[in-house]
Amino acid sequence: MPYIDVIQHENADGELKQIYDDLVEKRGKLAEVHKIQSLNPKSIVNHMDLYMTIMFGKSPLKRYQREMIAVIVSTANECPYCMQHHTDALNHFWKDDSKINTLIKDFNKTDLSDVDKALCAYAQVLTTKPSGIEESQCIENLKQLGVDDRSLLDAALVISYFNFVNRMVLGLGVQLEEEGGKGYEYD
C-alpha cells in the first residue's frame, strides 16, 4: 500500500484522466509508478517525457543496454518494483531468464561484451559511490573500449534517472502491480 493517497484510474477526471488514458494508449497500461504521482498530474507528463527520451529516444546505446543499466541500478538500490519491470523489459530483448538472474547476482559472471560489462560497472559505481575515483576509472575504461561521449552521456542519464525513480518508488511505498511488470510496450 502506498504511503500517500493515490487517485485510481476509475476515479480520475479532467487532466489526470486524460493523462492516464494517454498512458494506457501509448504504453499498453497504467503503472503504479505513474499513479503515485496522481496528486501532481503535470509531474506524470514531465516524468514520462524524460523517461521516453532517455529510454526510447535516439541514442548510440541500444535499448537492451539501457534496460540492462536500469536493472543494475535498481538492483544496487534494492528496488524490487523497478527490478521487476526492467528485468521483464530486458528479457524482452535477451529472452534468457538464466542470463537475467546471473546479471542480478553478479554482472561480472554474466556472458556480456566488454562494453556491456563496463556499462554495468559504471552504473554500479555511479549508483553506490557517486563521488568515488572509481567513476572516472569507469569512464576511462569505457573510452578505451571505444565508447563515445554521447554514449557516456546517455549512460549517465539512464543511471541518474533510475536512481531518481528508485528513490521515489521506495520512498513512497509503490507496490508492484498484480501482473508484475508484464504487458508494456518495450520497443
MODELLER restraints for C-alpha pairs under 7 A, 6 or more apart:
rsr = mdl.restraints
at = mdl.atoms
rsr.add(forms.Gaussian(group=physical.xy_distance, feature=features.Distance(at['CA:1:A'], at['CA:173:A']), mean=6.52, stdev=0.5))
rsr.add(forms.Gaussian(group=physical.xy_distance, feature=features.Distance(at['CA:1:A'], at['CA:175:A']), mean=6.48, stdev=0.5))
rsr.add(forms.Gaussian(group=physical.xy_distance, feature=features.Distance(at['CA:2:A'], at['CA:172:A']), mean=5.92, stdev=0.5))
rsr.add(forms.Gaussian(group=physical.xy_distance, feature=features.Distance(at['CA:2:A'], at['CA:173:A']), mean=4.41, stdev=0.5))
rsr.add(forms.Gaussian(group=physical.xy_distance, feature=features.Distance(at['CA:2:A'], at['CA:174:A']), mean=5.25, stdev=0.5))
rsr.add(forms.Gaussian(group=physical.xy_distance, feature=features.Distance(at['CA:2:A'], at['CA:175:A']), mean=6.87, stdev=0.5))
rsr.add(forms.Gaussian(group=physical.xy_distance, feature=features.Distance(at['CA:3:A'], at['CA:172:A']), mean=5.27, stdev=0.5))
rsr.add(forms.Gaussian(group=physical.xy_distance, feature=features.Distance(at['CA:3:A'], at['CA:173:A']), mean=5.42, stdev=0.5))
rsr.add(forms.Gaussian(group=physical.xy_distance, feature=features.Distance(at['CA:4:A'], at['CA:172:A']), mean=6.75, stdev=0.5))
rsr.add(forms.Gaussian(group=physical.xy_distance, feature=features.Distance(at['CA:6:A'], at['CA:35:A']), mean=6.16, stdev=0.5))
rsr.add(forms.Gaussian(group=physical.xy_distance, feature=features.Distance(at['CA:6:A'], at['CA:36:A']), mean=5.71, stdev=0.5))
rsr.add(forms.Gaussian(group=physical.xy_distance, feature=features.Distance(at['CA:6:A'], at['CA:38:A']), mean=5.92, stdev=0.5))
rsr.add(forms.Gaussian(group=physical.xy_distance, feature=features.Distance(at['CA:6:A'], at['CA:39:A']), mean=6.97, stdev=0.5))
rsr.add(forms.Gaussian(group=physical.xy_distance, feature=features.Distance(at['CA:7:A'], at['CA:35:A']), mean=6.71, stdev=0.5))
rsr.add(forms.Gaussian(group=physical.xy_distance, feature=features.Distance(at['CA:7:A'], at['CA:38:A']), mean=5.71, stdev=0.5))
rsr.add(forms.Gaussian(group=physical.xy_distance, feature=features.Distance(at['CA:8:A'], at['CA:35:A']), mean=6.87, stdev=0.5))
rsr.add(forms.Gaussian(group=physical.xy_distance, feature=features.Distance(at['CA:9:A'], at['CA:17:A']), mean=6.74, stdev=0.5))
rsr.add(forms.Gaussian(group=physical.xy_distance, feature=features.Distance(at['CA:9:A'], at['CA:20:A']), mean=6.59, stdev=0.5))
rsr.add(forms.Gaussian(group=physical.xy_distance, feature=features.Distance(at['CA:16:A'], at['CA:38:A']), mean=6.97, stdev=0.5))
rsr.add(forms.Gaussian(group=physical.xy_distance, feature=features.Distance(at['CA:16:A'], at['CA:41:A']), mean=5.64, stdev=0.5))
rsr.add(forms.Gaussian(group=physical.xy_distance, feature=features.Distance(at['CA:20:A'], at['CA:30:A']), mean=6.74, stdev=0.5))
rsr.add(forms.Gaussian(group=physical.xy_distance, feature=features.Distance(at['CA:23:A'], at['CA:29:A']), mean=6.60, stdev=0.5))
rsr.add(forms.Gaussian(group=physical.xy_distance, feature=features.Distance(at['CA:23:A'], at['CA:30:A']), mean=6.13, stdev=0.5))
rsr.add(forms.Gaussian(group=physical.xy_distance, feature=features.Distance(at['CA:24:A'], at['CA:30:A']), mean=5.40, stdev=0.5))
rsr.add(forms.Gaussian(group=physical.xy_distance, feature=features.Distance(at['CA:27:A'], at['CA:184:A']), mean=5.59, stdev=0.5))
rsr.add(forms.Gaussian(group=physical.xy_distance, feature=features.Distance(at['CA:27:A'], at['CA:185:A']), mean=5.29, stdev=0.5))
rsr.add(forms.Gaussian(group=physical.xy_distance, feature=features.Distance(at['CA:28:A'], at['CA:183:A']), mean=6.56, stdev=0.5))
rsr.add(forms.Gaussian(group=physical.xy_distance, feature=features.Distance(at['CA:28:A'], at['CA:184:A']), mean=5.10, stdev=0.5))
rsr.add(forms.Gaussian(group=physical.xy_distance, feature=features.Distance(at['CA:28:A'], at['CA:185:A']), mean=6.00, stdev=0.5))
rsr.add(forms.Gaussian(group=physical.xy_distance, feature=features.Distance(at['CA:29:A'], at['CA:184:A']), mean=6.48, stdev=0.5))
rsr.add(forms.Gaussian(group=physical.xy_distance, feature=features.Distance(at['CA:32:A'], at['CA:174:A']), mean=6.43, stdev=0.5))
rsr.add(forms.Gaussian(group=physical.xy_distance, feature=features.Distance(at['CA:32:A'], at['CA:175:A']), mean=6.93, stdev=0.5))
rsr.add(forms.Gaussian(group=physical.xy_distance, feature=features.Distance(at['CA:32:A'], at['CA:177:A']), mean=6.70, stdev=0.5))
rsr.add(forms.Gaussian(group=physical.xy_distance, feature=features.Distance(at['CA:33:A'], at['CA:169:A']), mean=6.72, stdev=0.5))
rsr.add(forms.Gaussian(group=physical.xy_distance, feature=features.Distance(at['CA:33:A'], at['CA:174:A']), mean=6.58, stdev=0.5))
rsr.add(forms.Gaussian(group=physical.xy_distance, feature=features.Distance(at['CA:34:A'], at['CA:44:A']), mean=6.09, stdev=0.5))
rsr.add(forms.Gaussian(group=physical.xy_distance, feature=features.Distance(at['CA:36:A'], at['CA:174:A']), mean=6.95, stdev=0.5))
rsr.add(forms.Gaussian(group=physical.xy_distance, feature=features.Distance(at['CA:37:A'], at['CA:43:A']), mean=6.63, stdev=0.5))
rsr.add(forms.Gaussian(group=physical.xy_distance, feature=features.Distance(at['CA:37:A'], at['CA:44:A']), mean=6.03, stdev=0.5))
rsr.add(forms.Gaussian(group=physical.xy_distance, feature=features.Distance(at['CA:54:A'], at['CA:157:A']), mean=6.71, stdev=0.5))
rsr.add(forms.Gaussian(group=physical.xy_distance, feature=features.Distance(at['CA:54:A'], at['CA:158:A']), mean=6.24, stdev=0.5))
rsr.add(forms.Gaussian(group=physical.xy_distance, feature=features.Distance(at['CA:55:A'], at['CA:63:A']), mean=6.98, stdev=0.5))
rsr.add(forms.Gaussian(group=physical.xy_distance, feature=features.Distance(at['CA:55:A'], at['CA:66:A']), mean=6.31, stdev=0.5))
rsr.add(forms.Gaussian(group=physical.xy_distance, feature=features.Distance(at['CA:56:A'], at['CA:63:A']), mean=6.99, stdev=0.5))
rsr.add(forms.Gaussian(group=physical.xy_distance, feature=features.Distance(at['CA:60:A'], at['CA:151:A']), mean=5.69, stdev=0.5))
rsr.add(forms.Gaussian(group=physical.xy_distance, feature=features.Distance(at['CA:61:A'], at['CA:151:A']), mean=5.91, stdev=0.5))
rsr.add(forms.Gaussian(group=physical.xy_distance, feature=features.Distance(at['CA:64:A'], at['CA:90:A']), mean=5.76, stdev=0.5))
rsr.add(forms.Gaussian(group=physical.xy_distance, feature=features.Distance(at['CA:64:A'], at['CA:93:A']), mean=6.10, stdev=0.5))
rsr.add(forms.Gaussian(group=physical.xy_distance, feature=features.Distance(at['CA:66:A'], at['CA:158:A']), mean=6.57, stdev=0.5))
rsr.add(forms.Gaussian(group=physical.xy_distance, feature=features.Distance(at['CA:67:A'], at['CA:86:A']), mean=5.90, stdev=0.5))
rsr.add(forms.Gaussian(group=physical.xy_distance, feature=features.Distance(at['CA:67:A'], at['CA:89:A']), mean=6.59, stdev=0.5))
rsr.add(forms.Gaussian(group=physical.xy_distance, feature=features.Distance(at['CA:67:A'], at['CA:90:A']), mean=5.34, stdev=0.5))
rsr.add(forms.Gaussian(group=physical.xy_distance, feature=features.Distance(at['CA:68:A'], at['CA:90:A']), mean=6.23, stdev=0.5))
rsr.add(forms.Gaussian(group=physical.xy_distance, feature=features.Distance(at['CA:69:A'], at['CA:120:A']), mean=6.03, stdev=0.5))
rsr.add(forms.Gaussian(group=physical.xy_distance, feature=features.Distance(at['CA:69:A'], at['CA:123:A']), mean=6.13, stdev=0.5))
rsr.add(forms.Gaussian(group=physical.xy_distance, feature=features.Distance(at['CA:69:A'], at['CA:158:A']), mean=6.99, stdev=0.5))
rsr.add(forms.Gaussian(group=physical.xy_distance, feature=features.Distance(at['CA:69:A'], at['CA:159:A']), mean=6.66, stdev=0.5))
rsr.add(forms.Gaussian(group=physical.xy_distance, feature=features.Distance(at['CA:70:A'], at['CA:86:A']), mean=6.40, stdev=0.5))
rsr.add(forms.Gaussian(group=physical.xy_distance, feature=features.Distance(at['CA:70:A'], at['CA:158:A']), mean=6.86, stdev=0.5))
rsr.add(forms.Gaussian(group=physical.xy_distance, feature=features.Distance(at['CA:70:A'], at['CA:159:A']), mean=6.79, stdev=0.5))
rsr.add(forms.Gaussian(group=physical.xy_distance, feature=features.Distance(at['CA:70:A'], at['CA:162:A']), mean=6.11, stdev=0.5))
rsr.add(forms.Gaussian(group=physical.xy_distance, feature=features.Distance(at['CA:71:A'], at['CA:83:A']), mean=5.51, stdev=0.5))
rsr.add(forms.Gaussian(group=physical.xy_distance, feature=features.Distance(at['CA:71:A'], at['CA:86:A']), mean=5.80, stdev=0.5))
rsr.add(forms.Gaussian(group=physical.xy_distance, feature=features.Distance(at['CA:71:A'], at['CA:87:A']), mean=6.17, stdev=0.5))
rsr.add(forms.Gaussian(group=physical.xy_distance, feature=features.Distance(at['CA:72:A'], at['CA:104:A']), mean=6.95, stdev=0.5))
rsr.add(forms.Gaussian(group=physical.xy_distance, feature=features.Distance(at['CA:72:A'], at['CA:120:A']), mean=6.34, stdev=0.5))
rsr.add(forms.Gaussian(group=physical.xy_distance, feature=features.Distance(at['CA:72:A'], at['CA:123:A']), mean=6.44, stdev=0.5))
rsr.add(forms.Gaussian(group=physical.xy_distance, feature=features.Distance(at['CA:72:A'], at['CA:124:A']), mean=6.34, stdev=0.5))
rsr.add(forms.Gaussian(group=physical.xy_distance, feature=features.Distance(at['CA:73:A'], at['CA:123:A']), mean=5.99, stdev=0.5))
rsr.add(forms.Gaussian(group=physical.xy_distance, feature=features.Distance(at['CA:73:A'], at['CA:124:A']), mean=6.12, stdev=0.5))
rsr.add(forms.Gaussian(group=physical.xy_distance, feature=features.Distance(at['CA:73:A'], at['CA:127:A']), mean=6.29, stdev=0.5))
rsr.add(forms.Gaussian(group=physical.xy_distance, feature=features.Distance(at['CA:73:A'], at['CA:159:A']), mean=6.44, stdev=0.5))
rsr.add(forms.Gaussian(group=physical.xy_distance, feature=features.Distance(at['CA:73:A'], at['CA:162:A']), mean=6.44, stdev=0.5))
rsr.add(forms.Gaussian(group=physical.xy_distance, feature=features.Distance(at['CA:73:A'], at['CA:163:A']), mean=6.73, stdev=0.5))
rsr.add(forms.Gaussian(group=physical.xy_distance, feature=features.Distance(at['CA:74:A'], at['CA:82:A']), mean=5.90, stdev=0.5))
rsr.add(forms.Gaussian(group=physical.xy_distance, feature=features.Distance(at['CA:74:A'], at['CA:83:A']), mean=5.39, stdev=0.5))
rsr.add(forms.Gaussian(group=physical.xy_distance, feature=features.Distance(at['CA:74:A'], at['CA:162:A']), mean=6.84, stdev=0.5))
rsr.add(forms.Gaussian(group=physical.xy_distance, feature=features.Distance(at['CA:74:A'], at['CA:166:A']), mean=6.47, stdev=0.5))
rsr.add(forms.Gaussian(group=physical.xy_distance, feature=features.Distance(at['CA:75:A'], at['CA:83:A']), mean=6.23, stdev=0.5))
rsr.add(forms.Gaussian(group=physical.xy_distance, feature=features.Distance(at['CA:75:A'], at['CA:104:A']), mean=6.56, stdev=0.5))
rsr.add(forms.Gaussian(group=physical.xy_distance, feature=features.Distance(at['CA:76:A'], at['CA:124:A']), mean=6.55, stdev=0.5))
rsr.add(forms.Gaussian(group=physical.xy_distance, feature=features.Distance(at['CA:77:A'], at['CA:166:A']), mean=6.95, stdev=0.5))
rsr.add(forms.Gaussian(group=physical.xy_distance, feature=features.Distance(at['CA:79:A'], at['CA:166:A']), mean=5.93, stdev=0.5))
rsr.add(forms.Gaussian(group=physical.xy_distance, feature=features.Distance(at['CA:79:A'], at['CA:170:A']), mean=6.63, stdev=0.5))
rsr.add(forms.Gaussian(group=physical.xy_distance, feature=features.Distance(at['CA:81:A'], at['CA:175:A']), mean=6.58, stdev=0.5))
rsr.add(forms.Gaussian(group=physical.xy_distance, feature=features.Distance(at['CA:81:A'], at['CA:176:A']), mean=5.36, stdev=0.5))
rsr.add(forms.Gaussian(group=physical.xy_distance, feature=features.Distance(at['CA:82:A'], at['CA:166:A']), mean=6.77, stdev=0.5))
rsr.add(forms.Gaussian(group=physical.xy_distance, feature=features.Distance(at['CA:84:A'], at['CA:180:A']), mean=6.82, stdev=0.5))
rsr.add(forms.Gaussian(group=physical.xy_distance, feature=features.Distance(at['CA:84:A'], at['CA:181:A']), mean=5.87, stdev=0.5))
rsr.add(forms.Gaussian(group=physical.xy_distance, feature=features.Distance(at['CA:85:A'], at['CA:181:A']), mean=4.17, stdev=0.5))
rsr.add(forms.Gaussian(group=physical.xy_distance, feature=features.Distance(at['CA:87:A'], at['CA:100:A']), mean=6.82, stdev=0.5))
rsr.add(forms.Gaussian(group=physical.xy_distance, feature=features.Distance(at['CA:88:A'], at['CA:181:A']), mean=6.24, stdev=0.5))
rsr.add(forms.Gaussian(group=physical.xy_distance, feature=features.Distance(at['CA:88:A'], at['CA:182:A']), mean=6.44, stdev=0.5))
rsr.add(forms.Gaussian(group=physical.xy_distance, feature=features.Distance(at['CA:89:A'], at['CA:186:A']), mean=6.15, stdev=0.5))
rsr.add(forms.Gaussian(group=physical.xy_distance, feature=features.Distance(at['CA:91:A'], at['CA:97:A']), mean=6.87, stdev=0.5))
rsr.add(forms.Gaussian(group=physical.xy_distance, feature=features.Distance(at['CA:99:A'], at['CA:110:A']), mean=6.42, stdev=0.5))
rsr.add(forms.Gaussian(group=physical.xy_distance, feature=features.Distance(at['CA:102:A'], at['CA:109:A']), mean=6.76, stdev=0.5))
rsr.add(forms.Gaussian(group=physical.xy_distance, feature=features.Distance(at['CA:102:A'], at['CA:110:A']), mean=5.67, stdev=0.5))
rsr.add(forms.Gaussian(group=physical.xy_distance, feature=features.Distance(at['CA:103:A'], at['CA:110:A']), mean=5.57, stdev=0.5))
rsr.add(forms.Gaussian(group=physical.xy_distance, feature=features.Distance(at['CA:107:A'], at['CA:117:A']), mean=6.84, stdev=0.5))
rsr.add(forms.Gaussian(group=physical.xy_distance, feature=features.Distance(at['CA:107:A'], at['CA:120:A']), mean=6.94, stdev=0.5))
rsr.add(forms.Gaussian(group=physical.xy_distance, feature=features.Distance(at['CA:108:A'], at['CA:117:A']), mean=6.58, stdev=0.5))
rsr.add(forms.Gaussian(group=physical.xy_distance, feature=features.Distance(at['CA:115:A'], at['CA:142:A']), mean=6.67, stdev=0.5))
rsr.add(forms.Gaussian(group=physical.xy_distance, feature=features.Distance(at['CA:115:A'], at['CA:145:A']), mean=6.40, stdev=0.5))
rsr.add(forms.Gaussian(group=physical.xy_distance, feature=features.Distance(at['CA:118:A'], at['CA:138:A']), mean=6.86, stdev=0.5))
rsr.add(forms.Gaussian(group=physical.xy_distance, feature=features.Distance(at['CA:118:A'], at['CA:142:A']), mean=6.12, stdev=0.5))
rsr.add(forms.Gaussian(group=physical.xy_distance, feature=features.Distance(at['CA:121:A'], at['CA:138:A']), mean=6.89, stdev=0.5))
rsr.add(forms.Gaussian(group=physical.xy_distance, feature=features.Distance(at['CA:122:A'], at['CA:135:A']), mean=6.53, stdev=0.5))
rsr.add(forms.Gaussian(group=physical.xy_distance, feature=features.Distance(at['CA:122:A'], at['CA:138:A']), mean=5.38, stdev=0.5))
rsr.add(forms.Gaussian(group=physical.xy_distance, feature=features.Distance(at['CA:123:A'], at['CA:159:A']), mean=5.77, stdev=0.5))
rsr.add(forms.Gaussian(group=physical.xy_distance, feature=features.Distance(at['CA:125:A'], at['CA:134:A']), mean=6.85, stdev=0.5))
rsr.add(forms.Gaussian(group=physical.xy_distance, feature=features.Distance(at['CA:125:A'], at['CA:135:A']), mean=6.07, stdev=0.5))
rsr.add(forms.Gaussian(group=physical.xy_distance, feature=features.Distance(at['CA:126:A'], at['CA:135:A']), mean=6.23, stdev=0.5))
rsr.add(forms.Gaussian(group=physical.xy_distance, feature=features.Distance(at['CA:127:A'], at['CA:163:A']), mean=6.90, stdev=0.5))
